[in-house]
Amino acid sequence: MFLRVFSLNGRKIGVEDASCKRSMDLRLLHGVAYGHSWFGRWGYKFCRGSFGVTEQDYDDAMTMLGSLELDMIVKELSKTKYIKEIKQMIRCYRNMSETHIITLKDLLRFMLIVKSPRATVSKITVTYSAAADDSWSPAIIPRHSTKHTLSSRSNSMKDKSVRYRKFSSAVSNMDSRWPTRRLEFAAQVIVDALKDNMAVKPGSSGMARQDVRDAARLHIGDTGLLDYVLKSLNNVIVGDYVVRRMVNPSTRILEYTIHELGKGHKYKAPELEHQLITHVEQQEESPWVPGNDVYCDVLFLYKNVLLGYPDSEAVDLAVQTILDCRYFVKEWPMWDEMEEQVMTFICHLQPNFVDMKYELKGLPCGEVVVVPLHATVGDLKRAAEAALRDTYCIAERLIVTDIKELMGVGDEEVLFGLIQSGVELCVRGIAVDVCTPLKYQGGSDSWKVRCECGAQDDDGERMVACDICEVWQHTRCCGIDDSETVPPLFVCTGCCDSLVPSRIESAFSSSKGDSIRRCRLGVSAL
C-alpha cells in the first residue's frame, strides 16, 4: 500500500473503522486499552467524529474509561447479578500479571496481550473454588503450578481440535448481516462445488480457496457472502459432509476438502454425528470459568462493564462518544527531494476579503506543487495556479495574486534559501467562482445542516430535514430511533416553538415537551 500511495503522491489515507470481533467494536475495545483505535497501531489518528464529536471529546472519553479503577468498578457493580464473575476475573488476571493491574485500561491491555499466541505469560493462576469467592484480596499462586495448568490446557485444546459441529448451529451464534438461510444456502453451494471437483479429480488432495470461490460465484454473486462463509467453513458439518481446510505443505495454498460422514478417512472424523453434536452442545452449556478463555472474558467485560455499566451517565456518554468516531486518517510527511533537484509545497486556496462574504462550508484541501530548485516566487504562483485550476471548479479562472507566507517578496526572488521545502502555503487570488453550483463535492444541492449536537455538515449519519425550514438534523438527536421510519411530516424544535402560540405555551408549560415531541414527529394538527 505504501508504494501505491507514494506513486500517486498521496499524503493522507482515510479509513472507516467498522472492525468487529465477536460482536465487539474494536475501536471501543482498543480505545480503552491502548488510547487509540484498532487502526492506530498503523499510525491512523482521529479524522472526524459524528454527532458533533471533536478530537478533544474523543481523547477525554478514552482517558475517562481507561482510568476507571477496578476496585471502584467492583463497588459500583456490587448489586449486579454478575459481581461474582467480575471479582473472579479481576483476581484471576491480577495473579497472572507480574505488574500491578489497577485500572480498566491495565486489565484490558493485559488480557489482549494474553490472548495473543506470541505472548508468553510466566505467571499462571489456578481455578478458584466457590468458597474462595468471598475473599477479595488476591492470593499468591506458586509458580510450580504453571506446568500442570499449561499441560491441562494443551490437552483440552487437542480434544477441541477433533470436534465437529453442524454449520446450521454455528451460524446461529454468528453476528452476521446475512440471514441464516442465506448462509446455509451458500455453504451448500460450496459443498456442491467441492463434490463436483472430487468427482472430476478423485485423486486430488483438495480445492484451492480461489477455485472454490470462483465455482460458487456461478450461483451466488455476493462475494462478501462467499468470503464470510468460506472463513467459517472449518471442521463443520454441512449436510452429509465434513468440511475442513488446511494449507497444502507443498504449494502453501489454502485448500478445502470434504469427507462423507459414516465412511472412514484419514482424519479423525466422528463415528456418530448425534454423539458429537450432543457433546458440543454439552460443552457450550458448561459453566464459564474466568481465565479459561480470554476472548470470553474480554467479551464479558465489554458487555457488562463498558456497555452495561449501571446508573452512570458519564460512562454511557464516553462509550457513545468513542463509538461515534469511526473515521481515521494517516498522513505521510513530505520526503526529502533535494537529490531530485526539486522543491515541494502544499498550497491551500484561501478566499480573499471579497469572497469571504459568501457562506462557505469548508475550504478545499491543499494541492501538492513541485517546482525546480532554481524556481522563483512567480514560478511558484503560476504552478499553484495551474494545480488549483485543474482540481477545483471554483478555481477554473483563478489568478494567484499573492502567497501569505511570502508577502512583500518580489516575484523575481529565487525560492531556494528563502523558504523550506515541504511547508504548507496559503495562496490568494482573484476570479474565484464562489457562485458556481459545483463548488462542493456533493454537487449543486444547497442543503444546510444545523443539529443540536453541533454538527454543521453531513457526517454520514442518518438525517431528516424539517419540512418548514428545510434544515437537516440527525434522527438520533431528534429522538427518532434508528429502527424507526422517518415520519412523513417532520418539524424541528425551532419551527415548533414559532408555531405554538405564546399564551398556550405559558398555560401549558408543563406539557410543552410532549407537544413539541408530537409536533416534531408530524402527528399534531398544525
Secondary structure, 3 states (H helix, E strand, C coil): CHHHHHHCCCCEEEEECCCEECCEEHHHHHHHHHCCCHHHHHCCEEEECCCCCCHHHHHHHHHHHHCCEHHHHHHHCCCCCCHHHHHHHHHHHHHHCCCCCCEHHHHHHHHHHHCCCCCCCCCCCCCCCHHHHHCCCCCCCCCCHHHHHHHHHHHHHHHHHCCCEEHHHHHCCCCCCCCHHHHHHHHHHHHHHHHHHHHHCCCCCCEEHHHHHHHHCCCCCCHHHHHHHHHHCCCEEECCEEEEEEECCCCCCEEEEEEECCCCCCCCCCCCHHHHHHHHHHHHCCCCCCCCCHHHHHHHHHHHHHCCCCCCHHHHHHHHHHHCCCEEEEECCCCCCHHHCEEEEEEEECCCCCHHHCCCCCCCCCEEEEEECCCEHHHHHHHHHHHHHHHCHHHCCCEEEEEHHHCCCCCCCECCCCCCCCCEEEEEEECCCCCCCCCCCCCCCCCEECCCCCCCCCCCCCEEECCCCCEEEECCCCCCCCCCCCCCCCCCHHHHHHHCCHHHHHHCHHHHHHHHHHHHCCCCCC
